[in-house]
Amino acid sequence: MVHRNERNPWWKSQRIQKYSHGTWIRQKTMSFENDKYSADKDPYEWCLRQSKKLKAIDPHMNIQMRNNKLLTQLPGELEHALNFRCNQNCTLDDIANTL
């Protein structure tokens, strides 16, 4: 039986139990690290995709840590510029708008 209600805590715990093993987490981490930002990508889609990968790797990651990890995926000058324009608690929209 397939259940589509993703807000149901039981189904969420079942997915976590099935997929949160070392190999799966390593694959998600490698996928995150290999998906660098470039000017030809849509900033909103890229930020959302990377944020979902980070949430899959560590569901309890705080906003500051997420933002720092996203900034490391940007080219050097862009990372430096965003670091000064966005504060540590900014939203994904703020980062995407600045990109």
Biopython code that builds the backbone (N, CA, C, O; Angstrom):
import numpy as np
from Bio.PDB.StructureBuilder import StructureBuilder

atoms = [
    (1, "MET", "N", (0.840, -1.181, 0.000)),
    (1, "MET", "CA", (0.000, 0.000, 0.000)),
    (1, "MET", "C", (0.884, 1.243, 0.000)),
    (1, "MET", "O", (1.792, 1.367, 0.821)),
    (2, "VAL", "N", (0.617, 2.143, -0.909)),
    (2, "VAL", "CA", (1.378, 3.383, -0.999)),
    (2, "VAL", "C", (0.529, 4.486, -0.409)),
    (2, "VAL", "O", (-0.644, 4.636, -0.753)),
    (3, "HIS", "N", (1.122, 5.250, 0.473)),
    (3, "HIS", "CA", (0.403, 6.332, 1.124)),
    (3, "HIS", "C", (1.055, 7.647, 0.740)),
    (3, "HIS", "O", (2.265, 7.802, 0.905)),
    (4, "ARG", "N", (0.288, 8.588, 0.238)),
    (4, "ARG", "CA", (0.833, 9.843, -0.285)),
    (4, "ARG", "C", (0.887, 10.969, 0.746)),
    (4, "ARG", "O", (1.427, 12.034, 0.446)),
    (5, "ASN", "N", (0.351, 10.775, 1.939)),
    (5, "ASN", "CA", (0.342, 11.842, 2.932)),
    (5, "ASN", "C", (1.711, 11.921, 3.603)),
    (5, "ASN", "O", (2.003, 11.156, 4.521)),
    (6, "GLU", "N", (2.550, 12.854, 3.139)),
    (6, "GLU", "CA", (3.907, 12.951, 3.657)),
    (6, "GLU", "C", (3.963, 13.624, 5.021)),
    (6, "GLU", "O", (5.010, 13.603, 5.667)),
    (7, "ARG", "N", (2.879, 14.213, 5.471)),
    (7, "ARG", "CA", (2.875, 14.863, 6.775)),
    (7, "ARG", "C", (2.629, 13.871, 7.904)),
    (7, "ARG", "O", (2.791, 14.206, 9.078)),
    (8, "ASN", "N", (2.246, 12.678, 7.556)),
    (8, "ASN", "CA", (1.985, 11.654, 8.547)),
    (8, "ASN", "C", (3.310, 11.225, 9.175)),
    (8, "ASN", "O", (4.198, 10.751, 8.467)),
    (9, "PRO", "N", (3.458, 11.381, 10.488)),
    (9, "PRO", "CA", (4.739, 11.067, 11.140)),
    (9, "PRO", "C", (5.159, 9.607, 11.010)),
    (9, "PRO", "O", (6.355, 9.321, 10.946)),
    (10, "TRP", "N", (4.206, 8.677, 10.971)),
    (10, "TRP", "CA", (4.570, 7.275, 10.862)),
    (10, "TRP", "C", (5.261, 7.001, 9.532)),
    (10, "TRP", "O", (6.284, 6.318, 9.490)),
    (11, "TRP", "N", (4.692, 7.540, 8.428)),
    (11, "TRP", "CA", (5.296, 7.324, 7.115)),
    (11, "TRP", "C", (6.664, 7.990, 7.036)),
    (11, "TRP", "O", (7.592, 7.443, 6.441)),
    (12, "LYS", "N", (6.785, 9.155, 7.627)),
    (12, "LYS", "CA", (8.071, 9.844, 7.628)),
    (12, "LYS", "C", (9.116, 9.011, 8.359)),
    (12, "LYS", "O", (10.244, 8.882, 7.883)),
    (13, "SER", "N", (8.759, 8.450, 9.500)),
    (13, "SER", "CA", (9.711, 7.632, 10.259)),
    (13, "SER", "C", (10.082, 6.372, 9.482)),
    (13, "SER", "O", (11.217, 5.903, 9.573)),
    (14, "GLN", "N", (9.137, 5.818, 8.718)),
    (14, "GLN", "CA", (9.435, 4.641, 7.912)),
    (14, "GLN", "C", (10.435, 4.954, 6.798)),
    (14, "GLN", "O", (11.336, 4.161, 6.526)),
    (15, "ARG", "N", (10.275, 6.110, 6.157)),
    (15, "ARG", "CA", (11.223, 6.518, 5.117)),
    (15, "ARG", "C", (12.607, 6.753, 5.706)),
    (15, "ARG", "O", (13.611, 6.339, 5.126)),
    (16, "ILE", "N", (12.660, 7.410, 6.845)),
    (16, "ILE", "CA", (13.946, 7.669, 7.497)),
    (16, "ILE", "C", (14.612, 6.361, 7.869)),
    (16, "ILE", "O", (15.815, 6.191, 7.668)),
    (17, "GLN", "N", (13.837, 5.437, 8.409)),
    (17, "GLN", "CA", (14.382, 4.145, 8.813)),
    (17, "GLN", "C", (14.918, 3.374, 7.602)),
    (17, "GLN", "O", (15.949, 2.707, 7.695)),
    (18, "LYS", "N", (14.226, 3.467, 6.482)),
    (18, "LYS", "CA", (14.640, 2.722, 5.295)),
    (18, "LYS", "C", (15.860, 3.344, 4.623)),
    (18, "LYS", "O", (16.743, 2.624, 4.155)),
    (19, "TYR", "N", (15.919, 4.682, 4.571)),
    (19, "TYR", "CA", (16.936, 5.330, 3.757)),
    (19, "TYR", "C", (18.080, 5.974, 4.534)),
    (19, "TYR", "O", (19.053, 6.401, 3.912)),
    (20, "SER", "N", (18.013, 6.063, 5.844)),
    (20, "SER", "CA", (19.102, 6.763, 6.528)),
    (20, "SER", "C", (20.175, 5.798, 6.998)),
    (20, "SER", "O", (20.392, 5.615, 8.195)),
    (21, "HIS", "N", (20.831, 5.194, 6.041)),
    (21, "HIS", "CA", (21.995, 4.371, 6.333)),
    (21, "HIS", "C", (23.201, 5.030, 5.666)),
    (21, "HIS", "O", (23.042, 5.956, 4.871)),
    (22, "GLY", "N", (24.376, 4.567, 5.979)),
    (22, "GLY", "CA", (25.607, 5.210, 5.547)),
    (22, "GLY", "C", (25.745, 5.429, 4.057)),
    (22, "GLY", "O", (26.152, 6.509, 3.628)),
    (23, "THR", "N", (25.415, 4.431, 3.260)),
    (23, "THR", "CA", (25.577, 4.541, 1.811)),
    (23, "THR", "C", (24.654, 5.602, 1.235)),
    (23, "THR", "O", (25.076, 6.409, 0.406)),
    (24, "TRP", "N", (23.398, 5.608, 1.666)),
    (24, "TRP", "CA", (22.427, 6.574, 1.155)),
    (24, "TRP", "C", (22.841, 7.993, 1.532)),
    (24, "TRP", "O", (22.785, 8.897, 0.698)),
    (25, "ILE", "N", (23.258, 8.193, 2.785)),
    (25, "ILE", "CA", (23.676, 9.521, 3.236)),
    (25, "ILE", "C", (24.923, 9.963, 2.470)),
    (25, "ILE", "O", (25.032, 11.133, 2.106)),
    (26, "ARG", "N", (25.854, 9.062, 2.223)),
    (26, "ARG", "CA", (27.063, 9.392, 1.470)),
    (26, "ARG", "C", (26.705, 9.796, 0.036)),
    (26, "ARG", "O", (27.303, 10.723, -0.510)),
    (27, "GLN", "N", (25.742, 9.112, -0.574)),
    (27, "GLN", "CA", (25.313, 9.466, -1.931)),
    (27, "GLN", "C", (24.688, 10.859, -1.963)),
    (27, "GLN", "O", (24.960, 11.642, -2.873)),
    (28, "LYS", "N", (23.856, 11.166, -0.976)),
    (28, "LYS", "CA", (23.240, 12.496, -0.907)),
    (28, "LYS", "C", (24.300, 13.568, -0.680)),
    (28, "LYS", "O", (24.225, 14.650, -1.262)),
    (29, "THR", "N", (25.282, 13.271, 0.160)),
    (29, "THR", "CA", (26.354, 14.225, 0.430)),
    (29, "THR", "C", (27.166, 14.483, -0.834)),
    (29, "THR", "O", (27.489, 15.630, -1.143)),
    (30, "MET", "N", (27.494, 13.433, -1.558)),
    (30, "MET", "CA", (28.247, 13.598, -2.807)),
    (30, "MET", "C", (27.430, 14.361, -3.843)),
    (30, "MET", "O", (27.975, 15.179, -4.584)),
    (31, "SER", "N", (26.135, 14.099, -3.898)),
    (31, "SER", "CA", (25.258, 14.810, -4.818)),
    (31, "SER", "C", (25.224, 16.297, -4.477)),
    (31, "SER", "O", (25.247, 17.141, -5.373)),
    (32, "PHE", "N", (25.170, 16.622, -3.183)),
    (32, "PHE", "CA", (25.186, 18.013, -2.744)),
    (32, "PHE", "C", (26.503, 18.680, -3.132)),
    (32, "PHE", "O", (26.504, 19.783, -3.679)),
    (33, "GLU", "N", (27.613, 18.020, -2.854)),
    (33, "GLU", "CA", (28.930, 18.606, -3.111)),
    (33, "GLU", "C", (29.213, 18.777, -4.601)),
    (33, "GLU", "O", (29.930, 19.703, -4.982)),
    (34, "ASN", "N", (28.675, 17.920, -5.440)),
    (34, "ASN", "CA", (28.924, 18.001, -6.882)),
    (34, "ASN", "C", (28.027, 19.002, -7.595)),
    (34, "ASN", "O", (28.296, 19.355, -8.743)),
    (35, "ASP", "N", (26.974, 19.466, -6.946)),
    (35, "ASP", "CA", (26.028, 20.400, -7.563)),
    (35, "ASP", "C", (26.411, 21.831, -7.183)),
    (35, "ASP", "O", (25.789, 22.440, -6.313)),
    (36, "LYS", "N", (27.435, 22.355, -7.841)),
    (36, "LYS", "CA", (27.890, 23.730, -7.595)),
    (36, "LYS", "C", (26.993, 24.704, -8.351)),
    (36, "LYS", "O", (26.427, 24.361, -9.389)),
    (37, "TYR", "N", (26.870, 25.913, -7.827)),
    (37, "TYR", "CA", (26.054, 26.923, -8.486)),
    (37, "TYR", "C", (26.823, 27.525, -9.657)),
    (37, "TYR", "O", (28.028, 27.760, -9.572)),
    (38, "SER", "N", (26.112, 27.767, -10.741)),
    (38, "SER", "CA", (26.673, 28.495, -11.877)),
    (38, "SER", "C", (25.598, 29.435, -12.409)),
    (38, "SER", "O", (24.413, 29.261, -12.124)),
    (39, "ALA", "N", (26.014, 30.419, -13.174)),
    (39, "ALA", "CA", (25.099, 31.466, -13.642)),
    (39, "ALA", "C", (23.993, 30.932, -14.548)),
    (39, "ALA", "O", (22.941, 31.562, -14.661)),
    (40, "ASP", "N", (24.203, 29.797, -15.189)),
    (40, "ASP", "CA", (23.176, 29.275, -16.091)),
    (40, "ASP", "C", (22.061, 28.530, -15.365)),
    (40, "ASP", "O", (21.086, 28.120, -15.994)),
    (41, "LYS", "N", (22.188, 28.348, -14.045)),
    (41, "LYS", "CA", (21.153, 27.656, -13.269)),
    (41, "LYS", "C", (20.174, 28.667, -12.673)),
    (41, "LYS", "O", (20.544, 29.801, -12.366)),
    (42, "ASP", "N", (18.937, 28.243, -12.517)),
    (42, "ASP", "CA", (17.932, 29.075, -11.866)),
    (42, "ASP", "C", (18.227, 29.097, -10.368)),
    (42, "ASP", "O", (18.250, 28.039, -9.740)),
    (43, "PRO", "N", (18.456, 30.281, -9.776)),
    (43, "PRO", "CA", (18.842, 30.342, -8.362)),
    (43, "PRO", "C", (17.797, 29.756, -7.413)),
    (43, "PRO", "O", (18.155, 29.141, -6.409)),
    (44, "TYR", "N", (16.510, 29.939, -7.719)),
    (44, "TYR", "CA", (15.468, 29.411, -6.835)),
    (44, "TYR", "C", (15.463, 27.889, -6.837)),
    (44, "TYR", "O", (15.404, 27.259, -5.781)),
    (45, "GLU", "N", (15.526, 27.306, -8.028)),
    (45, "GLU", "CA", (15.535, 25.840, -8.122)),
    (45, "GLU", "C", (16.786, 25.261, -7.475)),
    (45, "GLU", "O", (16.717, 24.250, -6.776)),
    (46, "TRP", "N", (17.932, 25.905, -7.709)),
    (46, "TRP", "CA", (19.188, 25.409, -7.148)),
    (46, "TRP", "C", (19.158, 25.464, -5.618)),
    (46, "TRP", "O", (19.532, 24.496, -4.956)),
    (47, "CYS", "N", (18.711, 26.596, -5.053)),
    (47, "CYS", "CA", (18.645, 26.733, -3.586)),
    (47, "CYS", "C", (17.703, 25.696, -2.983)),
    (47, "CYS", "O", (18.028, 25.072, -1.973)),
    (48, "LEU", "N", (16.554, 25.515, -3.590)),
    (48, "LEU", "CA", (15.580, 24.556, -3.070)),
    (48, "LEU", "C", (16.103, 23.128, -3.165)),
    (48, "LEU", "O", (15.963, 22.349, -2.223)),
    (49, "ARG", "N", (16.704, 22.785, -4.300)),
    (49, "ARG", "CA", (17.249, 21.441, -4.489)),
    (49, "ARG", "C", (18.363, 21.157, -3.472)),
    (49, "ARG", "O", (18.404, 20.083, -2.873)),
    (50, "GLN", "N", (19.253, 22.116, -3.285)),
    (50, "GLN", "CA", (20.353, 21.924, -2.344)),
    (50, "GLN", "C", (19.841, 21.868, -0.904)),
    (50, "GLN", "O", (20.351, 21.098, -0.090)),
    (51, "SER", "N", (18.843, 22.678, -0.597)),
    (51, "SER", "CA", (18.274, 22.665, 0.748)),
    (51, "SER", "C", (17.624, 21.322, 1.061)),
    (51, "SER", "O", (17.741, 20.816, 2.177)),
    (52, "LYS", "N", (16.938, 20.746, 0.076)),
    (52, "LYS", "CA", (16.318, 19.431, 0.278)),
    (52, "LYS", "C", (17.371, 18.358, 0.504)),
    (52, "LYS", "O", (17.175, 17.458, 1.320)),
    (53, "LYS", "N", (18.484, 18.447, -0.211)),
    (53, "LYS", "CA", (19.567, 17.479, -0.010)),
    (53, "LYS", "C", (20.140, 17.605, 1.396)),
    (53, "LYS", "O", (20.402, 16.600, 2.057)),
    (54, "LEU", "N", (20.335, 18.850, 1.855)),
    (54, "LEU", "CA", (20.866, 19.056, 3.202)),
    (54, "LEU", "C", (19.900, 18.540, 4.261)),
    (54, "LEU", "O", (20.319, 17.959, 5.262)),
    (55, "LYS", "N", (18.606, 18.754, 4.037)),
    (55, "LYS", "CA", (17.612, 18.264, 4.988)),
    (55, "LYS", "C", (17.590, 16.742, 5.015)),
    (55, "LYS", "O", (17.366, 16.145, 6.068)),
    (56, "ALA", "N", (17.818, 16.112, 3.873)),
    (56, "ALA", "CA", (17.865, 14.650, 3.824)),
    (56, "ALA", "C", (19.097, 14.124, 4.553)),
    (56, "ALA", "O", (19.033, 13.092, 5.221)),
    (57, "ILE", "N", (20.216, 14.830, 4.426)),
    (57, "ILE", "CA", (21.451, 14.415, 5.087)),
    (57, "ILE", "C", (21.338, 14.581, 6.594)),
    (57, "ILE", "O", (21.685, 13.680, 7.358)),
    (58, "ASP", "N", (20.845, 15.752, 7.018)),
    (58, "ASP", "CA", (20.731, 16.045, 8.451)),
    (58, "ASP", "C", (19.430, 16.803, 8.702)),
    (58, "ASP", "O", (19.399, 18.024, 8.547)),
    (59, "PRO", "N", (18.353, 16.111, 9.086)),
    (59, "PRO", "CA", (17.056, 16.769, 9.273)),
    (59, "PRO", "C", (17.043, 17.802, 10.399)),
    (59, "PRO", "O", (16.148, 18.646, 10.449)),
    (60, "HIS", "N", (18.012, 17.747, 11.292)),
    (60, "HIS", "CA", (18.029, 18.660, 12.439)),
    (60, "HIS", "C", (19.002, 19.820, 12.252)),
    (60, "HIS", "O", (19.333, 20.510, 13.216)),
    (61, "MET", "N", (19.460, 20.039, 11.033)),
    (61, "MET", "CA", (20.409, 21.117, 10.754)),
    (61, "MET", "C", (19.733, 22.470, 10.953)),
    (61, "MET", "O", (18.602, 22.674, 10.511)),
    (62, "ASN", "N", (20.427, 23.393, 11.619)),
    (62, "ASN", "CA", (19.841, 24.717, 11.838)),
    (62, "ASN", "C", (20.071, 25.619, 10.619)),
    (62, "ASN", "O", (20.814, 25.267, 9.702)),
    (63, "ILE", "N", (19.428, 26.770, 10.627)),
    (63, "ILE", "CA", (19.452, 27.678, 9.480)),
    (63, "ILE", "C", (20.860, 28.187, 9.192)),
    (63, "ILE", "O", (21.268, 28.258, 8.033)),
    (64, "GLN", "N", (21.606, 28.542, 10.241)),
    (64, "GLN", "CA", (22.955, 29.060, 10.034)),
    (64, "GLN", "C", (23.849, 28.031, 9.348)),
    (64, "GLN", "O", (24.607, 28.364, 8.438)),
    (65, "MET", "N", (23.753, 26.791, 9.789)),
    (65, "MET", "CA", (24.571, 25.728, 9.204)),
    (65, "MET", "C", (24.177, 25.490, 7.747)),
    (65, "MET", "O", (25.038, 25.315, 6.885)),
    (66, "ARG", "N", (22.869, 25.486, 7.479)),
    (66, "ARG", "CA", (22.392, 25.310, 6.103)),
    (66, "ARG", "C", (22.921, 26.422, 5.205)),
    (66, "ARG", "O", (23.411, 26.161, 4.107)),
    (67, "ASN", "N", (22.820, 27.662, 5.678)),
    (67, "ASN", "CA", (23.283, 28.792, 4.878)),
    (67, "ASN", "C", (24.787, 28.718, 4.625)),
    (67, "ASN", "O", (25.243, 29.001, 3.518)),
    (68, "ASN", "N", (25.553, 28.341, 5.638)),
    (68, "ASN", "CA", (27.003, 28.222, 5.462)),
    (68, "ASN", "C", (27.347, 27.150, 4.437)),
    (68, "ASN", "O", (28.244, 27.336, 3.615)),
    (69, "LYS", "N", (26.639, 26.033, 4.485)),
    (69, "LYS", "CA", (26.904, 24.956, 3.522)),
    (69, "LYS", "C", (26.505, 25.377, 2.109)),
    (69, "LYS", "O", (27.194, 25.039, 1.146)),
    (70, "LEU", "N", (25.397, 26.112, 1.978)),
    (70, "LEU", "CA", (25.002, 26.604, 0.658)),
    (70, "LEU", "C", (26.041, 27.572, 0.105)),
    (70, "LEU", "O", (26.360, 27.532, -1.083)),
    (71, "LEU", "N", (26.569, 28.438, 0.960)),
    (71, "LEU", "CA", (27.563, 29.410, 0.510)),
    (71, "LEU", "C", (28.837, 28.738, 0.016)),
    (71, "LEU", "O", (29.506, 29.255, -0.879)),
    (72, "THR", "N", (29.174, 27.590, 0.593)),
    (72, "THR", "CA", (30.392, 26.904, 0.150)),
    (72, "THR", "C", (30.247, 26.346, -1.260)),
    (72, "THR", "O", (31.248, 26.007, -1.891)),
    (73, "GLN", "N", (29.028, 26.244, -1.763)),
    (73, "GLN", "CA", (28.795, 25.713, -3.109)),
    (73, "GLN", "C", (28.846, 26.804, -4.178)),
    (73, "GLN", "O", (28.638, 26.524, -5.359)),
    (74, "LEU", "N", (29.119, 28.037, -3.774)),
    (74, "LEU", "CA", (29.174, 29.154, -4.714)),
    (74, "LEU", "C", (30.615, 29.428, -5.128)),
    (74, "LEU", "O", (31.540, 29.117, -4.378)),
    (75, "PRO", "N", (30.820, 30.011, -6.320)),
    (75, "PRO", "CA", (32.172, 30.420, -6.704)),
    (75, "PRO", "C", (32.714, 31.457, -5.717)),
    (75, "PRO", "O", (31.936, 32.167, -5.080)),
    (76, "GLY", "N", (34.024, 31.550, -5.586)),
    (76, "GLY", "CA", (34.690, 32.370, -4.570)),
    (76, "GLY", "C", (34.179, 33.789, -4.410)),
    (76, "GLY", "O", (33.815, 34.185, -3.302)),
    (77, "GLU", "N", (34.141, 34.571, -5.491)),
    (77, "GLU", "CA", (33.719, 35.965, -5.385)),
    (77, "GLU", "C", (32.248, 36.072, -5.006)),
    (77, "GLU", "O", (31.868, 36.949, -4.231)),
    (78, "LEU", "N", (31.437, 35.202, -5.537)),
    (78, "LEU", "CA", (30.008, 35.214, -5.230)),
    (78, "LEU", "C", (29.764, 34.809, -3.780)),
    (78, "LEU", "O", (28.908, 35.380, -3.105)),
    (79, "GLU", "N", (30.510, 33.835, -3.315)),
    (79, "GLU", "CA", (30.402, 33.422, -1.909)),
    (79, "GLU", "C", (30.751, 34.588, -0.995)),
    (79, "GLU", "O", (30.058, 34.839, -0.009)),
    (80, "HIS", "N", (31.820, 35.297, -1.319)),
    (80, "HIS", "CA", (32.261, 36.439, -0.514)),
    (80, "HIS", "C", (31.194, 37.536, -0.506)),
    (80, "HIS", "O", (30.896, 38.099, 0.548)),
    (81, "ALA", "N", (30.618, 37.844, -1.666)),
    (81, "ALA", "CA", (29.594, 38.886, -1.769)),
    (81, "ALA", "C", (28.338, 38.512, -0.987)),
    (81, "ALA", "O", (27.782, 39.345, -0.272)),
    (82, "LEU", "N", (27.892, 37.278, -1.118)),
    (82, "LEU", "CA", (26.686, 36.848, -0.408)),
    (82, "LEU", "C", (26.908, 36.789, 1.092)),
    (82, "LEU", "O", (25.989, 37.038, 1.872)),
    (83, "ASN", "N", (28.109, 36.465, 1.490)),
    (83, "ASN", "CA", (28.424, 36.398, 2.910)),
    (83, "ASN", "C", (28.207, 37.752, 3.576)),
    (83, "ASN", "O", (27.796, 37.812, 4.734)),
    (84, "PHE", "N", (28.479, 38.840, 2.856)),
    (84, "PHE", "CA", (28.297, 40.168, 3.415)),
    (84, "PHE", "C", (26.886, 40.706, 3.213)),
    (84, "PHE", "O", (26.431, 41.533, 4.003)),
    (85, "ARG", "N", (26.190, 40.263, 2.185)),
    (85, "ARG", "CA", (24.834, 40.765, 1.923)),
    (85, "ARG", "C", (23.759, 40.061, 2.734)),
    (85, "ARG", "O", (22.766, 40.683, 3.110)),
    (86, "CYS", "N", (23.937, 38.794, 3.006)),
    (86, "CYS", "CA", (22.927, 38.018, 3.733)),
    (86, "CYS", "C", (23.439, 37.725, 5.137)),
    (86, "CYS", "O", (24.600, 37.360, 5.323)),
    (87, "ASN", "N", (22.565, 37.889, 6.119)),
    (87, "ASN", "CA", (22.981, 37.534, 7.478)),
    (87, "ASN", "C", (22.868, 36.025, 7.679)),
    (87, "ASN", "O", (22.401, 35.308, 6.794)),
    (88, "GLN", "N", (23.290, 35.557, 8.824)),
    (88, "GLN", "CA", (23.340, 34.115, 9.089)),
    (88, "GLN", "C", (21.963, 33.469, 9.168)),
    (88, "GLN", "O", (21.843, 32.260, 8.973)),
    (89, "ASN", "N", (20.922, 34.249, 9.448)),
    (89, "ASN", "CA", (19.572, 33.693, 9.605)),
    (89, "ASN", "C", (18.671, 33.996, 8.413)),
    (89, "ASN", "O", (17.449, 33.932, 8.542)),
    (90, "CYS", "N", (19.239, 34.320, 7.267)),
    (90, "CYS", "CA", (18.406, 34.670, 6.118)),
    (90, "CYS", "C", (17.702, 33.431, 5.564)),
    (90, "CYS", "O", (18.105, 32.296, 5.821)),
    (91, "THR", "N", (16.663, 33.677, 4.814)),
    (91, "THR", "CA", (15.873, 32.584, 4.248)),
    (91, "THR", "C", (16.444, 32.169, 2.891)),
    (91, "THR", "O", (17.322, 32.833, 2.339)),
    (92, "LEU", "N", (15.929, 31.068, 2.373)),
    (92, "LEU", "CA", (16.334, 30.632, 1.032)),
    (92, "LEU", "C", (15.940, 31.664, -0.019)),
    (92, "LEU", "O", (16.654, 31.852, -1.004)),
    (93, "ASP", "N", (14.808, 32.333, 0.186)),
    (93, "ASP", "CA", (14.381, 33.379, -0.745)),
    (93, "ASP", "C", (15.395, 34.513, -0.789)),
    (93, "ASP", "O", (15.704, 35.032, -1.862)),
    (94, "ASP", "N", (15.915, 34.899, 0.376)),
    (94, "ASP", "CA", (16.920, 35.963, 0.422)),
    (94, "ASP", "C", (18.168, 35.575, -0.361)),
    (94, "ASP", "O", (18.721, 36.384, -1.106)),
    (95, "ILE", "N", (18.602, 34.341, -0.189)),
    (95, "ILE", "CA", (19.797, 33.874, -0.901)),
    (95, "ILE", "C", (19.532, 33.838, -2.404)),
    (95, "ILE", "O", (20.355, 34.304, -3.192)),
    (96, "ALA", "N", (18.390, 33.287, -2.801)),
    (96, "ALA", "CA", (18.058, 33.186, -4.228)),
    (96, "ALA", "C", (17.894, 34.571, -4.854)),
    (96, "ALA", "O", (18.338, 34.791, -5.981)),
    (97, "ASN", "N", (17.264, 35.504, -4.142)),
    (97, "ASN", "CA", (17.102, 36.864, -4.664)),
    (97, "ASN", "C", (18.447, 37.546, -4.841)),
    (97, "ASN", "O", (18.651, 38.277, -5.810)),
    (98, "THR", "N", (19.359, 37.315, -3.920)),
    (98, "THR", "CA", (20.674, 37.931, -4.001)),
    (98, "THR", "C", (21.491, 37.336, -5.143)),
    (98, "THR", "O", (22.278, 38.035, -5.781)),
    (99, "LEU", "N", (21.299, 36.037, -5.398)),
    (99, "LEU", "CA", (22.013, 35.415, -6.522)),
    (99, "LEU", "C", (21.537, 36.014, -7.830)),
    (99, "LEU", "O", (22.014, 35.626, -8.896)),
]
sb = StructureBuilder()
sb.init_structure("model")
sb.init_model(0)
sb.init_chain("A")
sb.init_seg("    ")
for serial, (resi, resn, name, xyz) in enumerate(atoms, 1):
    if name == "N":
        sb.init_residue(resn, " ", resi, " ")
    sb.init_atom(name, np.array(xyz, "f"), 0.0, 1.0, " ", f" {name:<3s}", serial, name[0])
structure = sb.get_structure()
